[in-house]
């Protein structure tokens, strides 16, 4: 396992319990996002370091920085077509640029003056934004919201072919850890170490409606 891990039961105590937050594993220059694919696509990407082969650049592709949200969506690697779980390292600069471009997948009256204005923004943007209920390891819904970003057109091409720093196949790790999902509070379940991520620009934070204001320490926010 090439990612840092921590018992999930310990991490939950440090995470916000409500609101819109990006939970992710990151360092000074990079951030991890997750995707799940069928073996033909996942193995191609993991061995070559980019997306190609049977991967379709004509469709929207969703990335998720939150490991548990990816596990919920893929049923811990058991969902059909999502057997290979990939941890994809991106530069924070590129990830933040996606946040700056993102347009909500549904109409937000506080942000757009009309439905038509929102529809125009959706059409012009290559990045779709969606906040969904996060889930604990056993699949129970949380009050906290998890983010996912849909990429298409030129932005998807940049992501899949040029902007990826590293692709790690973590399917074996996922298979090992899913045996402990029902007893995750015992401390046996390990998950990638994640903290609240604050984008490097105020524009990105405001654009996606983060709960925590840009530049303010998020630790202790509940």
N, C-alpha and C positions, 0 to 999 in steps of 0.2 A: 504494500500500500504506500503510494508516494505522496499522499496527503496527510496533513496533521489530523489526528483524531483525538476525541475526548469522550468519556462516557456521556451519553445523551442526557441522562438524569441530572448530571452536573450542569450541562449547558442550559437546560431549560430554566434553571434558577436564575441565570444571568440575562435571559432574553426578555424583551418587552412582551407583555401578555395581550396587549390590545394595540390597535392602530396600524398604519401603513409603514413598514420598515423593511429595508433590504438586509436580510441575514446572509452572510457570505464568508467564504474563506478568502483572504486577500493579504497582500503584503504591500510594501511601499510602491511597487510599480505594476503588480498584476492582480487579477481577480479570477476566481474559478466560477464557471457556469456549468450547468449540466444539461445533457440531452440523452434520449434513449431511442435506439433504432433496432431494426432487425439485423441479424448477423452480417448479411452481405454488405450493408452500409456501414455498420459500426466497426467491423473488423478492417474494412478498407481505410476508414478514417484514422483508426488507432495505429495502423502500421505505416501509413504514409504521411500523417500529420496534416492532412487537409481533407475536405469532402469532395468526393468524385465517384466514379463508377455509376452505381444505380441511384445515387443521390440526385434529387430533382431540384434544380435551381428555379424552376417555374412555379414552385409552390412556396407558401409561407412556412418558415421554420421557426419554432419557438425555443428560446433559451431561458433557463431558470437558475438563478444564483443560489437558491435555497435547496439544500440536499433533501430535506424531508418532504418538500413540495414535489420534487422529482420522484421520490419514492412513492408518494401517494398516487401520482398520476400513472406511474408504471407498475403499480402493485409490486414494488420491490423487485422489478425485473421479471415478473411473471406474466405481464400483459402481452398479448400477441403483438408482435412487431416492435416490442420495446424490451427485448431480452438483453441487449448489450447497452450497458450504462456507461456513458462517457463523461469524464471530468475534463473540461476544456479551459485552458488557461488563456486569458486575454489580457492585453495591456489595460490598465485602468483608464488611460486616455481614450482608447477606442470604446470601452464600455460606457464611459461617461458621455461620449459623443452620441451613443445610442439613446441614452436617457434624454439628452437634449432634443433629439429628433422625434421622440415618441409621441404618438397621438392616441388618446384613450379609445378602446374598442367600442365604447358606448358613449352616448351624448352626456356631457357634463355642463349643465347650464351655468355654473359659476365660472366656467372658462370660455365658453363659446356663446356668442350673442344669439345664435339661432341654430337649428338643425342643419340648415344648408351650409352654414359656416363650418360646422363640425365635419360634415360630409366632404366638403372641399379639402379640409385639412387631412382627413383620412386618405383621400385619393392622392394627395401630393406627397405624403410621407411614406418612407420605406419601412418605418418602425411602428409597430402597434404595441400599445401598453395595456396591460390587464392586471388588476389587483383581485386576488381570489382569497377565500378563507384558507389559512394555513391549516395543517393537520399534524397531530402528534404521531409517533411511530406506529401506533395501533390503528390509525386511520380516523381517530376522533377529530372533529372539527374544532379549531381554535378561534378565539376572538381576534387574534392577530391576522393581518393580511399579508399575503406573499405576492411578490411581483413576478411576472413573466413578460418577455418581450418577443414579439413576432417580427421576423426579418423577412424582407422580400426584395426583389429586383436588384439594383446595384449594391445596396447595402448587404444583402445576403451573399452576393458574389464576393464582396470584399471580406466578409466574415469567413466564408467557407474556403477561400483560396489564398488569402494573403495575410489576414490579421491575427490568425491563431498562433500563439506562442508554443503551445504543447497540447497534445490530446492523450489522455490517460484512460485506458480501459479499466474500470473499477468493478466490472461485473462479478468477479470472484469475491471481492470484498463484500459486495451487496448480498450475494448468495449466503455468505457466512453469517452476516449480521441479521438477516431477516429471520433467522431462527430465534432471535431474542426479542422480537418486536412486542410480543404479548407480555413480556416481563421486563420491559425496558426500564421501569422505575427501579429495578434491582441494581442497576449500574452495569449490567453485563453488555448492554448494547452500546457499541462504539459508533459514532458518526463523525464526519469531518468537522473539525473545529471551526465554528462560525461566530462572528460578531456582527453587530450592527454596522453597516457600511454607509458612510457619508460620501457622496460624490465630491469630486474636486472643484466643482463649480456651483455657484448658487443657481445658475440657470438650470442645470440638470435637476437639482433638488426641487426647485419650485415647479418645474415643468411636469414632474411626475407626482407632485403632491405628497412629498414625504412628511411623516408625522413630526419628525425632529427637524428643527430649523437648521439651515446650513451653518456650519462653523460652531455649533453648540455641542458640547459633550453629550453623548446619548446614554452613557452608562447610568443605570438607576431609573431610566424612564420606564414607567409601568403602564 
